[in-house]
Amino acid sequence: MQAQSTTKPPEILTACRFYLGLTLDGSSKDIDCHFLECRGFQQTQAPIEICEVTANKWGQAKTGQTVRTKLPGNVKCGNLTLRRGMTSSKELWDWFAAVQEGNWKKQRRLAALSIYNQAAEEVARFELAGAWPSSYKITDVNARSTEIEIEELEIAFEEFKRVK
């Protein structure tokens, strides 16, 4: 019989049990904005294929052997889309407006996106370098609708890394 492990397995983050917090560098708040949805969190590294002919003879060939090698290319990040129920806070709009007004260099920030469980404990944290808002959107307004007004922010960034 094997001894049972006393370590607790990691919590799987399911959609019904977490929320997101965005914190911008230079902010006086612990969390600047809370979100319930995040899309486009992606980092890719396309392969670069190199083909060369070596001096090795292969079979009956009179020329060298062709060798293909795949090397990692540059890392590319997608834009991140964050969605939440609209609040009276103008922080997201003000950040977006500052970029529109030409003050984009100061608005490029180190942003931290944290995932919290329902006990308000941070369980994962990602840092986004050079982040700035590239799009701001609210859903269509219909006075007869019972749906929540959604505020959406698209953030462009240069790189991200998981720090927790």
C-alpha positions in Angstrom: 0.0 0.0 0.0 1.2 3.5 -0.9 1.2 6.2 1.7 -1.3 9.0 1.0 0.0 12.4 0.2 -0.8 15.1 2.6 -0.4 17.9 0.1 -3.6 19.5 -1.1 -4.0 19.5 -4.9 -4.0 22.9 -6.6 -7.4 24.6 -7.0 -8.7 24.6 -10.5 -10.0 28.0 -11.4 -13.5 27.6 -12.7 -15.5 30.4 -14.2 -18.1 30.5 -11.5 -15.6 30.9 -8.7 -13.2 33.7 -9.6 -12.9 37.3 -10.5 -10.0 39.5 -11.9 -8.4 42.6 -10.5 -6.3 45.0 -12.6 -3.7 47.2 -10.9 -1.7 49.9 -12.7 1.7 51.0 -11.5 1.7 54.4 -9.8 -1.8 53.8 -8.4 -2.6 54.4 -4.8 -5.2 51.6 -4.8 -4.7 47.9 -4.2 -6.9 47.1 -7.2 -7.9 49.7 -9.7 -10.7 47.8 -11.5 -12.5 44.4 -11.1 -13.5 42.3 -14.0 -15.5 39.2 -14.6 -14.3 38.3 -18.1 -10.9 38.2 -19.8 -10.3 37.2 -23.5 -7.2 37.1 -25.7 -4.6 36.3 -23.1 -2.2 34.8 -25.5 1.5 34.7 -26.2 2.8 32.9 -29.3 6.2 32.1 -30.7 6.1 31.2 -34.4 8.8 28.7 -35.6 11.4 29.8 -38.1 12.3 27.0 -40.5 15.9 26.9 -41.9 16.8 24.6 -44.7 20.4 23.9 -45.5 22.4 21.4 -47.5 25.1 19.6 -45.6 28.3 18.0 -46.9 27.0 14.5 -45.9 26.1 12.4 -48.9 22.8 10.6 -48.6 22.0 7.4 -50.5 23.0 7.6 -54.2 22.7 11.4 -54.3 25.6 13.4 -55.7 24.8 16.4 -53.6 24.7 16.8 -49.8 21.9 15.9 -47.5 19.1 18.5 -47.0 18.5 19.2 -43.3 15.5 21.3 -42.0 15.8 22.9 -38.6 13.1 24.7 -36.7 14.1 27.6 -34.4 12.0 29.7 -32.1 11.0 33.0 -33.6 10.1 36.3 -31.9 7.4 36.2 -29.1 4.2 38.0 -30.0 1.4 38.9 -27.6 -2.2 39.4 -28.4 -4.4 42.2 -27.0 -6.3 41.5 -23.9 -10.0 42.2 -23.7 -11.4 42.8 -20.2 -15.2 43.0 -19.5 -17.2 44.1 -16.5 -20.5 45.4 -15.5 -20.5 49.2 -16.0 -20.0 51.2 -12.8 -19.9 54.9 -11.9 -16.1 54.8 -11.9 -14.4 56.7 -14.8 -10.9 55.3 -14.3 -10.9 53.1 -17.4 -12.3 56.0 -19.6 -9.8 58.5 -18.1 -6.9 56.1 -18.9 -8.2 55.6 -22.5 -8.8 59.4 -22.9 -5.3 60.3 -21.8 -3.9 58.1 -24.6 -6.2 59.7 -27.1 -5.0 63.2 -26.0 -1.5 62.3 -27.1 -0.2 61.6 -23.6 0.4 58.0 -24.6 4.1 57.7 -23.5 3.1 58.4 -19.8 0.1 56.1 -20.1 2.2 53.0 -21.0 2.1 51.2 -17.7 3.2 48.0 -16.0 -0.2 46.5 -15.2 -0.8 43.5 -13.0 -3.8 41.3 -13.7 -4.6 39.1 -10.7 -7.1 36.2 -10.4 -8.9 36.0 -7.1 -11.0 33.2 -5.7 -14.3 33.8 -4.0 -12.5 34.2 -0.6 -10.7 37.2 -2.1 -7.3 35.5 -2.1 -5.0 36.1 -5.0 -4.3 32.7 -6.7 -2.5 33.9 -9.9 -0.9 37.1 -11.0 0.4 38.2 -14.4 2.4 41.3 -15.2 1.8 43.1 -18.5 4.7 45.3 -19.6 4.0 48.5 -21.7 0.3 48.2 -21.3 -2.1 50.9 -22.7 -5.8 50.9 -23.6 -6.3 50.5 -27.3 -10.1 50.3 -27.3 -13.0 51.3 -25.0 -16.5 50.1 -25.6 -19.9 49.9 -23.9 -22.7 47.6 -25.0 -25.7 49.0 -26.8 -28.1 50.8 -24.5 -31.7 49.7 -24.5 -34.0 51.2 -21.8 -36.4 48.2 -22.1 -33.7 45.6 -21.5 -33.0 44.0 -18.2 -29.4 43.2 -19.1 -26.5 44.7 -17.2 -24.6 47.4 -19.1 -21.1 46.0 -20.0 -17.9 48.1 -20.2 -15.2 46.6 -22.3 -11.5 47.6 -22.4 -8.9 46.3 -24.9 -5.4 46.5 -23.6 -2.3 46.3 -25.9 0.9 45.2 -24.2 4.4 44.2 -25.2 5.0 41.2 -23.1 3.5 39.3 -20.1 4.8 36.9 -17.5 3.2 34.9 -14.8 4.7 36.0 -11.4 2.4 34.0 -9.1 
